[in-house]
Amino acid sequence: MFGERLAKHAATVETQLDQAMAPMGDTPVVQGMRYALRGGKRLRAFLVMQSAAIYDVPQSQSIWPAAAIEAIHAYSLVHDDLPCMDDDDLRRGQPTVHKKWDQATAVLVGDALQSLGFELVLDPQCSPLADLRSDLALRLARAAGAAGMVLGQAQDIAAETTPSPLDLMQVTELQRHKTGALFSWSAQAGAILAQEDPAPLAKYSAALGLGFQITDDILDVEGDPKKTGKRLNKDAEAGKATFVSLLGLKGAKERAKELISEACDAVTPLGIKAEPLQHCAKFIISRES
C-alpha cells in the first residue's frame, strides 16, 4: 500500500530531523521548530528519496536532502501563517506557531528552519562530493528564493489587492513558483545526487506540482476541515482567483487528472523503479487533506 510506504518514509525523515536538532537544546525557538515539523505527509521528502532510489543512491545519502526540504517547507508554512501573510490560526489541526507562542518566536522559528535546511543539504553525509552538495544547495536556494517560492508568495499577496482577479495563466504562473518550485527541486534531487539527467523528473514534477495545487483548491471548496487540519474557503472569502473559480469544480478535477497522467507518463521511461513516483502522483489527487 502506498500509504504505508509514505508513512514509513515520513517516520524515517522525522527521526533524521530529531537527530539534527538534538544538540540545539530546548529553547522556545527549538521547541517551535520541532512543533512546526510535526505531522504532515512529507511528500517532498518522499520525492527526494524515491527519485534517488531510481538511480540506486543509498538512503543514507538521500535522507539528508529529504530532511532538508521538509525543514524548508516547514519554514515557509510558519511564515505564511503569520498575520502579515495569510493570517492562519490552524495548521495540521494544531494552533499555528505564532498562536502557540508569539509572532517574534514564529519569525525566528522560520528563520532557524530555513538555516537548518541548508545545513542538512550541505552535510558531507549527503554526498562525499563537495561540488555536488554545493549544486544541490544552489538549486535549493533558487527554488526557495525570490525567483521561486518567495516570488510565488509575493504574487499571491499582490493578488489580494489587484483590481480584478488573476486569469488562468497568471494563477498557473503564481502556483508554479509558490508550490511547484519546491516540488521540482525535490523530484530532481535524486538525479542530481546520482549525477544523472534530471529532465524526466523535471517534467514529472512540473505536472505534479500543478496537480497538487489544483487538488488543494478543490479541497478548499469541498474538503473536510477535520481532515485538512486548516480553515477552508479562505481564497473565496478573500476574492482570490483559484483553479476552481476559473475552471469550475468539474473542470478543475479533470485538469488535475490530466496533469497526474502527464506526470506518470514523464517517468515511464525510467522503468519499474519509477513506479513509486507514479503511485505518489495518483495519491495526490485522491487525498483528502
C-alpha positions as a Markdown table, in Angstrom:
| # | Residue | x | y | z |
|---|---|---|---|---|
| 1 | Met | 0.0 | 0.0 | 0.0 |
| 2 | Phe | 1.3 | 3.4 | -1.0 |
| 3 | Gly | 0.0 | 5.0 | 2.3 |
| 4 | Glu | 2.2 | 2.6 | 4.3 |
| 5 | Arg | 5.2 | 3.4 | 2.2 |
| 6 | Leu | 4.7 | 7.1 | 2.6 |
| 7 | Ala | 4.3 | 6.8 | 6.4 |
| 8 | Lys | 7.5 | 4.7 | 6.6 |
| 9 | His | 9.4 | 7.4 | 4.8 |
| 10 | Ala | 7.8 | 10.1 | 6.9 |
| 11 | Ala | 8.9 | 8.3 | 10.1 |
| 12 | Thr | 12.5 | 8.0 | 8.8 |
| 13 | Val | 12.6 | 11.7 | 7.9 |
| 14 | Glu | 11.2 | 12.6 | 11.3 |
| 15 | Thr | 14.0 | 10.6 | 13.1 |
| 16 | Gln | 16.6 | 12.4 | 10.9 |
| 17 | Leu | 15.2 | 15.8 | 11.8 |
| 18 | Asp | 15.0 | 14.9 | 15.5 |
| 19 | Gln | 18.7 | 13.8 | 15.5 |
| 20 | Ala | 19.7 | 17.0 | 13.7 |
| 21 | Met | 18.0 | 19.2 | 16.3 |
| 22 | Ala | 19.1 | 17.2 | 19.3 |
| 23 | Pro | 22.2 | 19.2 | 20.0 |
| 24 | Met | 20.3 | 22.5 | 19.8 |
| 25 | Gly | 18.8 | 22.3 | 23.3 |
| 26 | Asp | 15.3 | 23.2 | 24.3 |
| 27 | Thr | 14.8 | 26.9 | 23.9 |
| 28 | Pro | 11.4 | 28.3 | 22.8 |
| 29 | Val | 12.8 | 28.6 | 19.2 |
| 30 | Val | 13.9 | 25.0 | 19.1 |
| 31 | Gln | 10.6 | 23.9 | 20.7 |
| 32 | Gly | 8.8 | 25.8 | 17.9 |
| 33 | Met | 11.0 | 24.2 | 15.3 |
| 34 | Arg | 10.1 | 20.7 | 16.5 |
| 35 | Tyr | 6.4 | 21.7 | 16.7 |
| 36 | Ala | 6.4 | 23.1 | 13.2 |
| 37 | Leu | 7.9 | 19.9 | 11.8 |
| 38 | Arg | 5.4 | 17.7 | 13.5 |
| 39 | Gly | 2.9 | 15.9 | 11.3 |
| 40 | Gly | 2.4 | 16.3 | 7.5 |
| 41 | Lys | 2.7 | 13.7 | 4.8 |
| 42 | Arg | 6.3 | 14.7 | 3.9 |
| 43 | Leu | 5.6 | 14.3 | 0.2 |
| 44 | Arg | 8.6 | 16.4 | -0.8 |
| 45 | Ala | 10.9 | 14.2 | 1.2 |
| 46 | Phe | 9.3 | 11.1 | -0.3 |
| 47 | Leu | 10.1 | 12.5 | -3.8 |
| 48 | Val | 13.7 | 13.1 | -2.9 |
| 49 | Met | 14.2 | 9.6 | -1.5 |
| 50 | Gln | 12.3 | 7.8 | -4.3 |
| 51 | Ser | 14.0 | 9.8 | -7.1 |
| 52 | Ala | 17.3 | 8.8 | -5.5 |
| 53 | Ala | 16.3 | 5.2 | -5.3 |
| 54 | Ile | 15.7 | 5.1 | -9.1 |
| 55 | Tyr | 19.5 | 5.6 | -9.5 |
| 56 | Asp | 20.5 | 3.4 | -6.6 |
| 57 | Val | 21.6 | 6.3 | -4.4 |
| 58 | Pro | 21.6 | 4.8 | -0.8 |
| 59 | Gln | 19.0 | 6.1 | 1.7 |
| 60 | Ser | 21.9 | 7.0 | 4.0 |
| 61 | Gln | 22.6 | 9.8 | 1.5 |
| 62 | Ser | 19.2 | 10.8 | 0.2 |
| 63 | Ile | 17.8 | 11.2 | 3.8 |
| 64 | Trp | 19.8 | 14.4 | 4.1 |
| 65 | Pro | 18.2 | 16.4 | 1.3 |
| 66 | Ala | 14.9 | 14.7 | 2.2 |
| 67 | Ala | 15.1 | 16.2 | 5.7 |
| 68 | Ala | 16.4 | 19.4 | 4.3 |
| 69 | Ile | 13.3 | 20.1 | 2.0 |
| 70 | Glu | 11.0 | 19.3 | 4.9 |
| 71 | Ala | 12.8 | 22.0 | 7.0 |
| 72 | Ile | 12.5 | 24.5 | 4.2 |
| 73 | His | 8.8 | 23.6 | 3.6 |
| 74 | Ala | 8.1 | 24.0 | 7.3 |
| 75 | Tyr | 9.8 | 27.4 | 7.5 |
| 76 | Ser | 7.6 | 28.6 | 4.6 |
| 77 | Leu | 4.4 | 27.4 | 6.4 |
| 78 | Val | 5.4 | 29.1 | 9.6 |
| 79 | His | 5.9 | 32.4 | 7.9 |
| 80 | Asp | 2.9 | 32.0 | 5.6 |
| 81 | Asp | 0.7 | 31.6 | 8.6 |
| 82 | Leu | 1.7 | 34.9 | 10.1 |
| 83 | Pro | -0.9 | 37.8 | 10.4 |
| 84 | Cys | 1.1 | 39.8 | 7.9 |
| 85 | Met | 0.8 | 37.0 | 5.3 |
| 86 | Asp | -2.2 | 34.6 | 5.2 |
| 87 | Asp | -3.1 | 35.1 | 8.9 |
| 88 | Asp | -3.9 | 31.5 | 9.8 |
| 89 | Asp | -4.7 | 30.2 | 13.3 |
| 90 | Leu | -4.6 | 26.5 | 12.4 |
| 91 | Arg | -2.1 | 24.3 | 10.6 |
| 92 | Arg | -2.2 | 20.5 | 10.5 |
| 93 | Gly | -5.0 | 20.5 | 13.0 |
| 94 | Gln | -3.0 | 22.4 | 15.6 |
| 95 | Pro | -2.6 | 26.1 | 16.5 |
| 96 | Thr | 0.0 | 27.8 | 14.3 |
| 97 | Val | 3.4 | 28.7 | 15.7 |
| 98 | His | 2.6 | 32.4 | 16.3 |
| 99 | Lys | -0.6 | 31.4 | 18.1 |
| 100 | Lys | 1.1 | 28.8 | 20.4 |
| 101 | Trp | 4.0 | 31.2 | 21.1 |
| 102 | Asp | 4.1 | 34.7 | 19.6 |
| 103 | Gln | 4.9 | 36.4 | 16.3 |
| 104 | Ala | 8.5 | 37.1 | 17.1 |
| 105 | Thr | 9.2 | 33.5 | 18.0 |
| 106 | Ala | 7.4 | 32.3 | 14.8 |
| 107 | Val | 9.7 | 34.6 | 12.7 |
| 108 | Leu | 12.8 | 33.1 | 14.4 |
| 109 | Val | 11.5 | 29.6 | 14.1 |
| 110 | Gly | 11.1 | 30.1 | 10.4 |
| 111 | Asp | 14.5 | 31.6 | 10.1 |
| 112 | Ala | 16.1 | 28.7 | 12.0 |
| 113 | Leu | 14.3 | 26.1 | 9.9 |
| 114 | Gln | 15.5 | 27.7 | 6.7 |
| 115 | Ser | 19.1 | 27.6 | 8.0 |
| 116 | Leu | 18.6 | 24.0 | 9.1 |
| 117 | Gly | 17.5 | 23.0 | 5.6 |
| 118 | Phe | 20.8 | 24.3 | 4.1 |
| 119 | Glu | 22.8 | 22.8 | 6.9 |
| 120 | Leu | 21.4 | 19.4 | 6.1 |
| 121 | Val | 21.8 | 19.5 | 2.4 |
| 122 | Leu | 25.4 | 20.7 | 2.7 |
| 123 | Asp | 26.3 | 18.0 | 5.2 |
| 124 | Pro | 29.2 | 15.7 | 3.9 |
| 125 | Gln | 27.0 | 12.7 | 4.6 |
| 126 | Cys | 24.6 | 13.9 | 1.8 |
| 127 | Ser | 27.4 | 13.3 | -0.7 |
| 128 | Pro | 31.2 | 13.0 | -0.5 |
| 129 | Leu | 31.4 | 15.4 | -3.4 |
| 130 | Ala | 31.5 | 19.0 | -2.3 |
| 131 | Asp | 30.7 | 20.3 | -5.7 |
| 132 | Leu | 27.6 | 18.2 | -5.9 |
| 133 | Arg | 26.4 | 19.3 | -2.4 |
| 134 | Ser | 27.0 | 22.9 | -3.5 |
| 135 | Asp | 25.0 | 22.4 | -6.6 |
| 136 | Leu | 22.1 | 20.9 | -4.6 |
| 137 | Ala | 22.2 | 23.9 | -2.2 |
| 138 | Leu | 22.4 | 26.4 | -5.0 |
| 139 | Arg | 19.4 | 24.8 | -6.7 |
| 140 | Leu | 17.5 | 24.8 | -3.4 |
| 141 | Ala | 18.3 | 28.5 | -2.8 |
| 142 | Arg | 16.9 | 29.3 | -6.2 |
| 143 | Ala | 13.8 | 27.2 | -5.7 |
| 144 | Ala | 13.0 | 28.7 | -2.3 |
| 145 | Gly | 14.0 | 32.3 | -3.0 |
| 146 | Ala | 13.0 | 35.4 | -4.9 |
| 147 | Ala | 12.8 | 33.6 | -8.2 |
| 148 | Gly | 10.9 | 30.6 | -6.8 |
| 149 | Met | 8.7 | 30.0 | -3.8 |
| 150 | Val | 9.1 | 33.5 | -2.3 |
| 151 | Leu | 8.2 | 35.0 | -5.7 |
| 152 | Gly | 5.0 | 33.0 | -5.6 |
| 153 | Gln | 4.2 | 34.1 | -2.1 |
| 154 | Ala | 4.7 | 37.7 | -3.2 |
| 155 | Gln | 2.5 | 37.2 | -6.2 |
| 156 | Asp | -0.2 | 35.7 | -4.0 |
| 157 | Ile | -0.2 | 38.6 | -1.6 |
| 158 | Ala | -0.3 | 41.1 | -4.5 |
| 159 | Ala | -3.3 | 39.2 | -5.9 |
| 160 | Glu | -5.3 | 40.2 | -2.9 |
| 161 | Thr | -5.3 | 43.9 | -3.9 |
| 162 | Thr | -5.5 | 43.7 | -7.7 |
| 163 | Pro | -8.5 | 45.5 | -9.2 |
| 164 | Ser | -9.6 | 42.2 | -10.9 |
| 165 | Pro | -8.9 | 38.5 | -10.2 |
| 166 | Leu | -6.0 | 36.9 | -11.9 |
| 167 | Asp | -6.6 | 34.9 | -15.1 |
| 168 | Leu | -5.8 | 31.2 | -15.6 |
| 169 | Met | -2.3 | 31.9 | -17.0 |
| 170 | Gln | -1.5 | 34.2 | -14.1 |
| 171 | Val | -2.7 | 31.8 | -11.5 |
| 172 | Thr | -0.8 | 28.9 | -13.1 |
| 173 | Glu | 2.4 | 31.0 | -13.1 |
| 174 | Leu | 1.9 | 32.0 | -9.5 |
| 175 | Gln | 1.5 | 28.4 | -8.3 |
| 176 | Arg | 4.4 | 27.3 | -10.5 |
| 177 | His | 6.5 | 29.4 | -8.1 |
| 178 | Lys | 4.7 | 29.2 | -4.8 |
| 179 | Thr | 4.0 | 25.4 | -4.8 |
| 180 | Gly | 5.8 | 24.0 | -7.8 |
| 181 | Ala | 9.4 | 25.2 | -7.1 |
| 182 | Leu | 10.0 | 23.0 | -4.1 |
| 183 | Phe | 8.3 | 20.0 | -5.7 |
| 184 | Ser | 10.6 | 20.5 | -8.7 |
| 185 | Trp | 13.7 | 20.5 | -6.5 |
| 186 | Ser | 12.5 | 17.5 | -4.5 |
| 187 | Ala | 11.9 | 15.3 | -7.6 |
| 188 | Gln | 15.1 | 16.3 | -9.3 |
| 189 | Ala | 17.3 | 15.9 | -6.2 |
| 190 | Gly | 17.8 | 12.1 | -6.7 |
| 191 | Ala | 19.1 | 12.6 | -10.3 |
| 192 | Ile | 21.4 | 15.4 | -9.1 |
| 193 | Leu | 22.8 | 13.2 | -6.3 |
| 194 | Ala | 23.4 | 10.4 | -8.9 |
| 195 | Gln | 24.9 | 12.8 | -11.4 |
| 196 | Glu | 22.2 | 11.8 | -13.9 |
| 197 | Asp | 20.0 | 13.8 | -16.3 |
| 198 | Pro | 17.1 | 15.3 | -14.2 |
| 199 | Ala | 15.0 | 16.2 | -17.3 |
| 200 | Pro | 12.4 | 13.4 | -16.9 |
| 201 | Leu | 11.9 | 14.2 | -13.3 |
| 202 | Ala | 11.7 | 17.9 | -14.1 |
| 203 | Lys | 8.8 | 17.2 | -16.4 |
| 204 | Tyr | 7.2 | 14.9 | -13.9 |
| 205 | Ser | 7.5 | 17.5 | -11.1 |
| 206 | Ala | 6.1 | 20.3 | -13.2 |
| 207 | Ala | 2.9 | 18.4 | -13.8 |
| 208 | Leu | 2.8 | 17.0 | -10.2 |
| 209 | Gly | 3.2 | 20.4 | -8.5 |
| 210 | Leu | 0.4 | 21.9 | -10.5 |
| 211 | Gly | -1.8 | 18.9 | -9.9 |
| 212 | Phe | -1.1 | 19.1 | -6.2 |
| 213 | Gln | -2.2 | 22.8 | -6.1 |
| 214 | Ile | -5.4 | 22.2 | -8.1 |
| 215 | Thr | -6.3 | 19.4 | -5.7 |
| 216 | Asp | -5.6 | 21.9 | -2.8 |
| 217 | Asp | -8.0 | 24.3 | -4.4 |
| 218 | Ile | -10.6 | 21.6 | -4.7 |
| 219 | Leu | -10.2 | 20.6 | -1.1 |
| 220 | Asp | -10.6 | 24.3 | -0.1 |
| 221 | Val | -14.1 | 24.1 | -1.6 |
| 222 | Glu | -15.3 | 20.6 | -0.7 |
| 223 | Gly | -12.8 | 19.3 | 1.8 |
| 224 | Asp | -13.5 | 18.3 | 5.5 |
| 225 | Pro | -11.8 | 20.8 | 7.9 |
| 226 | Lys | -11.2 | 17.9 | 10.3 |
| 227 | Lys | -9.2 | 16.0 | 7.7 |
| 228 | Thr | -7.4 | 19.0 | 6.1 |
| 229 | Gly | -6.5 | 20.4 | 9.5 |
| 230 | Lys | -6.9 | 24.0 | 8.4 |
| 231 | Arg | -9.5 | 26.7 | 7.7 |
| 232 | Leu | -11.2 | 26.2 | 4.3 |
| 233 | Asn | -12.8 | 28.6 | 1.8 |
| 234 | Lys | -10.1 | 31.2 | 2.5 |
| 235 | Asp | -9.5 | 32.1 | -1.1 |
| 236 | Ala | -13.1 | 32.5 | -1.9 |
| 237 | Glu | -13.6 | 34.8 | 1.1 |
| 238 | Ala | -10.6 | 36.9 | 0.0 |
| 239 | Gly | -11.9 | 37.1 | -3.6 |
| 240 | Lys | -8.9 | 35.4 | -5.0 |
| 241 | Ala | -8.9 | 33.5 | -8.3 |
| 242 | Thr | -8.3 | 29.8 | -8.0 |
| 243 | Phe | -8.3 | 26.9 | -10.4 |
| 244 | Val | -11.8 | 26.1 | -9.1 |
| 245 | Ser | -13.1 | 29.6 | -9.6 |
| 246 | Leu | -11.6 | 29.7 | -13.1 |
| 247 | Leu | -12.3 | 26.2 | -14.3 |
| 248 | Gly | -15.3 | 25.2 | -12.2 |
| 249 | Leu | -15.2 | 22.2 | -9.8 |
| 250 | Lys | -15.6 | 19.6 | -12.6 |
| 251 | Gly | -13.1 | 21.3 | -14.8 |
| 252 | Ala | -10.5 | 21.6 | -12.1 |
| 253 | Lys | -10.9 | 17.9 | -11.3 |
| 254 | Glu | -10.5 | 17.0 | -15.0 |
| 255 | Arg | -7.4 | 19.2 | -15.3 |
| 256 | Ala | -5.9 | 17.6 | -12.2 |
| 257 | Lys | -6.4 | 14.1 | -13.6 |
| 258 | Glu | -4.7 | 15.2 | -16.9 |
| 259 | Leu | -1.7 | 16.6 | -15.1 |
| 260 | Ile | -1.3 | 13.5 | -13.0 |
| 261 | Ser | -1.4 | 11.4 | -16.1 |
| 262 | Glu | 1.3 | 13.6 | -17.7 |
| 263 | Ala | 3.4 | 13.2 | -14.6 |
| 264 | Cys | 3.1 | 9.4 | -14.7 |
| 265 | Asp | 4.0 | 9.3 | -18.4 |
| 266 | Ala | 7.1 | 11.5 | -17.8 |
| 267 | Val | 8.8 | 8.9 | -15.7 |
| 268 | Thr | 7.6 | 5.8 | -17.5 |
| 269 | Pro | 10.9 | 5.7 | -19.5 |
| 270 | Leu | 12.7 | 5.3 | -16.1 |
| 271 | Gly | 11.3 | 1.8 | -15.7 |
| 272 | Ile | 9.8 | -0.1 | -12.8 |
| 273 | Lys | 11.9 | 1.8 | -10.2 |
| 274 | Ala | 9.8 | 4.9 | -11.0 |
| 275 | Glu | 6.5 | 3.2 | -10.1 |
| 276 | Pro | 6.6 | 4.7 | -6.5 |
| 277 | Leu | 6.6 | 8.2 | -8.1 |
| 278 | Gln | 3.6 | 7.3 | -10.2 |
| 279 | His | 1.8 | 6.0 | -7.1 |
| 280 | Cys | 2.6 | 9.3 | -5.4 |
| 281 | Ala | 1.1 | 11.2 | -8.3 |
| 282 | Lys | -2.1 | 9.2 | -8.1 |
| 283 | Phe | -2.2 | 9.6 | -4.4 |
| 284 | Ile | -2.0 | 13.4 | -4.7 |
| 285 | Ile | -5.4 | 13.8 | -6.5 |
| 286 | Ser | -7.1 | 11.2 | -4.3 |
| 287 | Arg | -6.0 | 12.7 | -1.0 |
| 288 | Glu | -8.5 | 14.2 | 1.5 |
| 289 | Ser | -6.0 | 16.5 | 3.3 |
